Amino acid sequence: HTAISCILSYLECNNISVVSQTLAPQSNTSFSVVYLGRREGLVAAHLYIHTSLGVHKYPVSAVGVASEWGVWPLLGLRVPLNATVEPLLTLYNPTDSAVQVSEVYSSAAWLGLELPGGAAHAPRAAWTVAPHSQRTLVRLRVAPSAGAGPLTAYVRVRGAGLPGGALLLCVQARAAPPGEYASPLQLRLRPRGSRDALDVLELQAANSAPAAVRLQAALWAPRCASQPIDPPPPPDPPAAAASPAPPAANGQSDKGTANGNGAKSPGVQLSLLQPQLEPHQALTPVAQLTLDYAALWAEHAADGAAAGGEGAWCAGWVRLGRAAVPYSVRLLPGTLRRAPHQLHFVTANREDALRQREVRVRNEFPVGVHVTRLELAPSAARYWELESLAPLELAPGADALLARVRLRAAALAPGAPESLAERLQLASNVTDYELPLLLYSGRLRLEWEWPNSEDGSLRLGAVGTSSTRRVALRLHNPAPAALCLEPALQLAGASLALDACAGTRAPPGHACRCLAPGAAARATLSVVAPAREGPLRGALLLWAAAPAAGAARALTRAALELSAHEGRVAALPLAVLRAAPYAPARAVLQLDVSMALRMRVLAVSLPPREALQWVGRQPAPELGAGRHAVGEVLYAPETLCAPHCYTGLDVTSDGTCTNTVSTNTHNSLLHPPDYIWLPL
């Protein structure tokens, strides 16, 4: 008589076909062991075969590898009460033919399923996964019963083309007290190259508790090895202390180390964006995880690991309060280099924008790469034409033409977007890449700190001969690409200085001359008026181009105008008397005019204090040579303290207000306000 039992760690007994039978002399039998991989790496167990002649110990081992279908088990989930934990089940098709999913079901009531958009039905096409692409199939609703221990359930995906006809996803979860939880539940990346650009991954968190939660972030630095590894989860954080430590920056713990486990890694950085979750806070971005693959690979090589073609497996954990998120990636030495790495279409140069571009790739991996697919993002097909040469086989070190890309004329038609940031999507048997497609005019938006300059032109009006006028300028880059500036001036006696380059002699292309996408920079235009009277006209020319090699330049032109006259206009110092809340002070603004012109004051700009207001004389009088009072500056301190202004009421008196009050105001001499005047 023979029976089989098991002592397992990663292998479960219910995955073993347990039999009991009688064997005749010289006969044999067989049994099967079913292993459902849950973790990467080697696992081992023993089967004990009990017979009438004794017990035989039978070793069993298996190696868990990442599924080529992009499906990862969900293990050790912590689900707070009242939390909405709804991960998406996404299937990647690694084959050359479409996969038709026919059925998806769950083995437990606490693990519900619904369509990603919440609809009740979906067409058959929604269950078809194209070759070398991915599709979100269902949304899982994880809601384990309160008070129960860890629960296990399975999601089975059936369909033609799947291995064995089905995929089985294991889900383990347990209920927890109300509190914080994270999304996504895990960060499992496809293989990456050691020379790939870094990735910045967003982490979200929510709070199901009725009280605010102080969010402590910690980073368990990755362990890298030459074979798959499975680092244990980090320990639960201690109970809330009487004086909690301040929120972590870059995952710093209270011991001052860069990571919660005390191990530093230059390849992984954690940045906390939001230190607190409000009561019943919905999912919101709270942290960013930055993966620097070059630094990770250098760290792995520095540990004495062999730089073989198998690469390295790196894994670690991120803790956000009581929520823990595992992350892992497989690194291969090299990259699939794209040339160019970005495609710029500058519409200021129509001929260049419509020019056809070629995209080449070079395989710098130690293994062959099969480029399976290259396509435009759906939103980009309206404005670009793509001629793809995929599929493409690339041996190690091979270089080949991958695609030709051309901008459609519709992108330059009236009403088309001024700027676009789209992408080409490249899929291969190793990993996936994106090639940015950037469409923009290349022109800057100018904002002069000077009245009547909304159209970008600067009209200085009357300026004293041989005097210097300085005007602040903000340069805005509306493009989705960084732009580097080369200013030029077509006006004698004028110069432009970028504030970022102050104190340096920055050559063209220097970092201080470049603006990030959507960023702005300050500059100062200095104009020295000529010694002779008369009008002066010119222009400020700003050439801008992306730092990428071969990017087209675009010109932003701003007209400059002034009229030089003998004399000057100056404002006398403005003295503001002592004031109190609801007892404002007034000061008269006076101008000394020595120009032989008739003029009016059109605008006055005051220092950026809300307590100051300009009250001009109405109608504005004509000014000639001499001293003139043109209006008043009102100082109203209550605008700084309302509605909590202290008015000095003495509660021991008969109820009258004293005439000395306690405020943060005092006698002061303000800088003369800026002003602008134009001849009549």
ZAGU-300348 format. One record per residue (C-alpha): residue in one letter; x, y, z. Coordinates in steps of 0.5 Angstrom, whole numbers, padded with zeros to 4 digits, always signed. Each point is the difference from the previous one (the first is absolute). Layout:
<atoms>
AXYZ...
</atoms>
This chain:
<atoms>
H+0000+0000+0000T+0003+0007-0002A-0002+0007+0002I+0003+0007-0001S+0000+0006+0005C+0004+0006-0001I+0004+0005+0005L+0000+0007-0004S+0002+0007+0000Y-0002+0003-0007L-0003-0006-0002E-0007-0001+0002C-0003-0007+0002N-0006+0001-0004N+0004+0001-0006I+0002-0007+0001S-0004-0006-0003V+0000-0005+0007V-0001-0007-0002S-0001-0006+0004Q+0001-0007-0004T+0002-0007+0000L+0006-0002-0004A+0001-0007-0002P+0007-0003+0000Q+0005+0003-0006S-0005+0005-0002N+0000+0008+0000T-0005+0006+0001S+0001+0007-0001F-0002+0007+0003S+0000+0007-0003V+0002+0006+0004V-0003+0007-0002Y+0004+0006+0002L-0004+0007-0001G+0006+0005+0001R-0001+0006+0004R+0007+0003+0001E+0006+0000-0004G+0006-0004+0002L+0001-0007+0002V-0005-0004+0005A+0001-0007+0003A-0004-0005+0003H+0000-0007+0002L-0006-0006-0001Y+0000-0006+0004I-0002-0006-0003H-0003-0005+0006T+0000-0007-0002S-0001-0006+0004L+0008-0001+0000G+0001+0007+0002V+0000+0007-0002H+0004+0003-0006K+0002+0007+0000Y+0000+0003-0007P+0002+0007-0001V-0003+0005-0005S+0002+0007-0002A-0002+0005-0005V+0002+0007-0002G-0005+0006-0001V+0001+0004-0006A-0003+0007-0002S-0006-0002-0004E+0001+0002-0008W-0008+0002+0001G+0001+0005+0005V-0004-0003+0005W+0003+0001+0007P-0003-0004+0006L-0003+0005+0006L+0003-0002+0006G-0001+0002+0007L-0005+0006-0001R-0002+0004+0006V-0007+0003-0001P-0002+0005+0005L-0007+0000+0002N-0004+0005-0005A+0005+0000-0005T-0001-0001-0007V+0006-0004-0003E-0002-0002-0007P+0007-0002-0004L-0001-0001-0008L+0002-0006-0003T+0003+0001-0006L+0003-0005-0005Y+0006+0000-0005N+0000-0004-0006P+0007-0002-0002T-0002-0004-0006D-0001+0001-0007S-0007-0001+0000A-0006+0003+0003V-0003-0003+0007Q-0007+0000+0001V-0002-0001+0007S-0007-0004+0001E-0001+0000+0008V+0003+0004+0006Y-0003-0003+0007S+0002+0001+0007S+0000-0006+0005A-0002+0004+0006A-0006+0005+0002W+0005+0005+0003L+0004+0001-0007G-0005+0003-0004L+0001+0001-0008E-0003+0006-0004L+0002+0003-0007P+0005+0006+0001G-0005+0005-0002G-0005-0002+0004A-0005-0002-0005A-0004-0007+0000H+0001-0002-0007A+0006+0000-0005P+0001-0002-0007R+0004-0006-0002A+0005+0005-0003A+0002+0002+0007W+0002-0007+0002T+0005+0000-0006V+0007+0001+0002A+0004+0002-0007P+0007-0003-0001H+0006+0003+0004S-0005+0005+0004Q-0004+0000+0006R-0007+0001+0002T-0004+0001+0007L-0005-0005+0001V-0003+0001+0007R+0000+0004+0006L+0001-0005+0007R-0004+0003+0006V+0004-0003+0006A-0004+0000+0006P+0002-0006+0005S-0005-0001+0006A+0002+0004+0006G+0003-0004+0006A+0002-0006-0005G+0007-0002-0001P+0004+0001-0006L-0005-0003-0006T+0002-0003-0006A-0004+0000-0007Y+0002-0001-0007V-0002+0004-0007R+0000-0005-0006V+0000+0003-0007R-0002-0005-0005G+0001+0002-0008A+0003-0003-0006G+0007+0001-0001L+0002+0000+0008P+0005-0006+0002G-0004-0006+0002G-0007+0004-0002A+0000+0005+0007L+0004+0004+0005L-0001+0000+0007L+0002+0006+0004C+0000-0001+0008V-0002+0005+0005Q+0001+0000+0007A-0003+0006+0004R-0001+0001+0008A-0005+0006+0003A+0003+0005+0004P-0002+0006+0004P-0002+0006-0004G+0006+0004-0002E+0005+0002-0006Y+0000-0005-0006A+0004+0001-0006S-0001-0001-0008P+0003-0003-0004L+0001-0006+0005Q+0006-0002-0004L+0005+0003-0005R+0003-0006-0004L+0003+0003-0006R+0002-0004-0007P+0008-0001-0001R+0004+0006-0001G+0007+0002-0002S+0005+0002+0004R+0001+0006-0005D-0007+0002+0000A-0003+0007+0002L-0002+0000+0007D-0008-0001+0002V-0004+0004+0005L-0006-0004+0003E-0006+0003+0003L-0002-0003+0007Q-0007+0002+0002A-0003-0001+0007A-0007+0001+0004N-0003+0000+0007S-0006-0004+0002A+0000+0002+0007P-0004+0006+0003A+0006+0004+0002A+0006+0003-0003V+0006-0005-0001R+0007+0003+0000L+0004-0004-0006Q+0007-0002+0002A+0004-0003-0007A+0006-0005+0001L+0003-0003-0006W+0003-0007+0001A+0006+0000-0005P+0000-0005-0006R+0004-0006+0001C+0003-0002-0007A+0002-0007-0002S+0002-0005-0006Q-0006-0004+0001P-0007+0002+0002I-0001+0002+0008D-0006+0001+0004P+0002+0005+0006P-0005-0001+0006P-0005+0006+0001P+0002+0006+0005P-0002-0001+0007D-0006+0004+0002P+0001+0007+0003P+0000+0001+0007A-0006+0003+0004A-0001+0007-0001A+0005+0004+0005A-0002+0006+0005S+0004+0004-0005P+0001-0003-0007A+0006+0002-0004P-0001+0005-0006P-0002-0003-0006A+0005-0004-0004A+0004+0004-0006N+0003-0005-0005G-0002-0006+0005Q+0004+0002+0005S-0001-0003+0007D+0001+0002+0007K+0007-0002+0000G+0002+0004-0006T+0001-0005-0005A-0002+0000-0007N-0005-0006+0001G-0004-0003+0005N+0004-0006+0000G+0007+0004+0001A+0003-0002-0007K+0001+0006-0005S-0001-0001-0007P+0001+0005-0005G-0004-0004-0005V-0006+0001+0003Q-0003+0007+0003L-0007+0001+0004S-0003+0007+0000L-0006+0002+0005L-0005+0005-0003Q-0005+0000+0005P+0001-0001+0007Q-0007-0001+0003L-0006-0004-0002E-0007+0004+0002P-0006-0004+0002H-0003-0005-0005Q+0005+0003-0005A-0001-0003-0007L+0006-0003-0004T+0005+0006-0001P+0008+0000-0002V+0004+0000+0006A+0007-0002-0002Q+0005-0001-0006L+0004-0006-0001T+0006+0001-0005L+0004-0006-0003D+0007+0002-0003Y+0002-0006-0003A+0007+0002-0002A+0001+0001+0008L-0003-0007+0001W+0004-0004-0005A+0006+0004+0003E-0001-0002+0007H-0002-0007-0002A+0007-0001-0004A+0004+0003+0006D-0003-0005+0004G+0005-0005-0004A-0006-0003-0004A+0002-0002-0007A-0003+0004-0006G-0003-0006-0003G-0006+0000-0005E-0005-0002+0005G+0001+0007+0003A-0002+0001+0007W-0007+0000+0004C-0001+0006+0005A-0006+0000+0005G-0002+0004+0006W-0006+0003+0004V-0003+0007+0001R-0004+0001+0006L-0005+0006+0001G-0002+0000+0007R-0003-0007+0001A-0001-0001-0007A+0006-0004-0004V+0001+0000-0007P+0005-0005-0003Y+0004+0002-0007S+0005-0005-0004V+0003+0001-0007R+0005-0005-0004L+0006+0004-0003L+0004-0002-0006P+0006+0003-0002G+0000+0005-0006T-0006+0003-0003L-0004+0001-0006R+0002+0007-0003R-0004+0004-0004A+0003+0005-0004P-0003+0005+0000H-0003-0001+0007Q-0005+0006-0001L-0003+0002-0006H-0001+0008+0000F-0005+0003-0005V+0001+0008+0000T-0006+0003-0003A+0003+0007-0001N+0004-0003-0005R-0005-0003-0005E+0005-0003-0005D+0004-0004+0006A-0007-0002+0004L-0002-0004-0006R+0006-0003-0002Q+0001-0008+0001R+0003-0002+0006E+0004-0007+0000V+0000-0004+0007R+0006-0005+0001V+0001-0005+0005R+0007-0003+0003N+0000-0007+0004E+0005+0001+0006F-0003-0006+0004P+0004-0006+0000V-0006-0004-0003G-0004+0001-0006V-0006+0004+0000H-0006-0001-0004V-0004+0006-0001T-0007-0002-0001R-0004+0006-0001L+0001+0008-0001E-0006+0004+0000L-0003+0007+0001A-0004+0002+0006P-0007+0000-0002S-0001+0007+0002A+0006+0002-0005A-0002-0004-0006R-0004+0007-0002Y+0006+0004-0001W+0006-0005-0002E+0001-0005-0005L+0004-0006+0002E+0004-0005-0005S+0002-0006+0005L+0005-0005-0002A-0002-0005+0006P+0001-0006+0001L+0007+0001+0000E+0005-0005+0003L+0007+0003+0003A+0006-0004+0002P+0004+0003+0005G+0004+0006-0002A-0005+0001-0007D-0002+0006-0002A-0006+0001-0005L-0006+0005-0002L-0006-0001+0003A-0005+0005-0002R-0001+0007-0004V-0005+0005+0003R-0003+0006-0003L-0004+0006+0002R-0007+0000-0003A-0002+0007-0003A-0006+0000+0005A+0005+0002+0006L+0001+0006-0003A-0007+0002-0002P-0004+0006+0003G-0003-0003+0007A+0005-0005+0001P+0004-0001+0006E+0006+0005+0001S+0003-0006+0004L+0000-0007+0001A+0004-0006+0004E-0002-0006-0003R+0004-0007-0001L+0002-0006-0004Q-0001-0006+0003L+0006-0006-0001A-0001-0007+0003S+0005-0005+0000N+0001-0007+0003V+0005+0003+0005T-0004+0007+0002D-0004+0005-0002Y+0002+0008-0002E-0003+0006-0002L+0002+0005-0005P-0002+0007+0002L-0003+0004-0006L+0000+0008+0002L-0004+0005-0004Y+0001+0007+0001S+0001+0007-0003G+0007+0001+0004R-0002+0008+0001L+0000+0002+0007R-0006+0004+0004L+0003+0007+0002E-0003+0003+0007W+0003+0007+0001E-0001+0004+0007W-0002+0006-0004P-0007+0003-0002N-0003-0001-0006S+0005-0006-0002E-0005-0005-0001D+0001-0001-0007G+0008-0002+0001S+0002+0007-0002L+0004+0005+0005R-0002+0007-0001L+0004+0004+0005G-0003+0007-0002A+0004+0006+0002V+0007-0002+0003G+0005+0006+0002T+0006+0000-0004S+0006-0004+0002S-0004-0003+0005T-0001-0007+0002R-0006-0004+0000R-0001-0007+0003V-0006-0005-0002A-0001-0006+0003L-0002-0006-0005R-0003-0007+0001L+0001-0005-0005H-0005-0006+0000N+0002-0006-0004P-0007-0003-0002A+0003-0006-0004P+0000-0007+0003A+0008+0000-0001A+0005+0004+0003L+0003+0006-0004C+0007+0003+0000L+0000+0008-0001E+0005+0004-0004P-0003+0007+0000A+0002+0006-0005L-0001+0007+0001Q-0002+0005-0006L+0001+0006+0004A+0006+0004+0001G+0001+0001+0008A-0004-0006+0002S+0002-0007+0003L-0004-0006+0003A+0002-0004+0006L-0003-0006+0003D+0000+0000+0007A+0002-0008+0000C+0006+0002-0003A+0002+0006+0005G+0007+0000+0001T+0002-0005-0005R+0003+0000-0007A-0005-0005-0003P+0001-0002-0007P-0005-0002-0005G-0004-0007+0003H+0002+0001+0007A-0005-0003+0005C-0001+0007+0002R-0003+0002-0007C-0005-0005+0000L-0007-0001+0002A-0003-0006+0002P-0007-0002-0003G-0005+0005+0003A+0005+0004+0004A+0001+0007+0000A+0006+0004+0001R+0002+0007+0002A+0004+0005-0004T+0002+0008+0001L+0000+0004-0007S+0004+0006+0001V+0000+0006-0005V+0004+0006+0000A-0003+0006-0003P+0004+0004-0005A+0003+0007+0001R-0004+0003-0005E-0008+0001+0000G-0004-0004-0005P-0004-0007-0001L+0004-0006+0001R-0003-0007-0003G+0003-0007+0000A-0001-0007+0002L+0001-0006+0005L+0002-0006-0004L-0001-0007+0004W+0003-0006-0004A-0003-0006+0004A+0002-0008-0002A+0000-0006+0004P+0006-0003+0002A-0001-0006-0004A+0005-0001-0006G-0003+0003-0007A-0006+0003+0004A-0003+0006-0004R+0001+0007+0002A-0006+0005+0001L+0000+0008+0001T-0004+0004+0005R+0000+0007-0002A-0002+0006+0005A+0000+0007-0003L+0003+0005+0005E-0001+0008-0001L+0002+0006+0004S+0000+0007-0001A+0006+0004+0003H-0001+0007+0003E+0004+0005+0004G-0002+0000+0008R-0003-0005+0004V-0006-0002+0004A+0001-0002+0007A-0004-0002+0006L+0001+0003+0007P+0001-0005+0006L-0006-0002+0003A-0001+0000+0007V-0006-0004+0003L-0002+0003+0007R-0002-0005+0006A-0006-0004-0001A-0005-0005+0003P-0005-0005-0002Y-0006+0004-0002A+0004+0007+0001P+0004+0000-0007A+0005+0005-0002R+0001+0004-0006A+0006+0002-0004V+0000+0005-0006L+0004-0002-0006Q+0004+0006-0003L+0004+0000-0007D+0006+0004-0002V-0001+0002-0007S+0006+0003-0004M-0002-0002-0007A-0003+0005-0005L-0006-0005-0001R-0007+0000+0002M-0002-0007+0003R-0005-0003+0004V+0001-0006+0006L-0003-0006-0003A+0002-0006+0005V+0003-0001+0006S+0003-0006+0003L+0001-0001+0007P+0004-0005+0004P-0003-0007+0001R-0004+0002+0006E-0007-0001+0001A-0001+0006+0005L+0002+0005-0005Q-0005+0003-0005W+0001+0005-0006V-0005+0006+0000G+0001+0004-0006R-0002+0007-0001Q-0006+0000-0005P+0000+0002-0005A+0007-0001-0001P+0003+0007-0001E+0005+0002-0005L+0007+0001+0003G+0006+0005-0003A+0006+0002+0003G+0000+0001+0008R-0002-0004+0006H-0007-0003+0000A-0004-0004+0004V-0004-0006-0004G-0003-0004+0005E+0000-0003+0007V+0003-0007+0003L-0005-0003+0005Y+0003-0004+0005A-0006-0005+0004P+0003-0005+0005E-0006-0003+0001T+0001-0004-0007L+0006-0004+0003C-0004-0002+0007A-0007+0000-0002P-0005-0003+0003H+0005-0001+0007C+0002+0007+0000Y+0002+0003+0007T-0003+0007+0001G+0002+0002+0007L-0006-0001+0004D+0001+0001+0007V-0005-0005+0004T+0002+0004+0007S-0002+0007-0003D-0007+0003-0002G+0000-0004-0007T+0003+0006-0004C+0006-0002-0005T+0007+0002+0002N+0004+0004-0005T+0006-0004+0000V-0001-0007-0002S+0005-0007-0001T+0001-0002-0007N+0006-0002-0004T+0000+0007-0004H+0005+0006+0002N+0002+0006-0003S+0004-0002-0007L+0002+0003-0006L-0002-0004-0006H+0004-0001-0007P-0003+0005-0005P-0005-0004-0004D+0001-0001-0007Y-0003+0004-0005I-0001+0001-0008W-0002+0006-0004L-0001+0001-0007P+0000+0007-0004L-0007+0003-0002
</atoms>
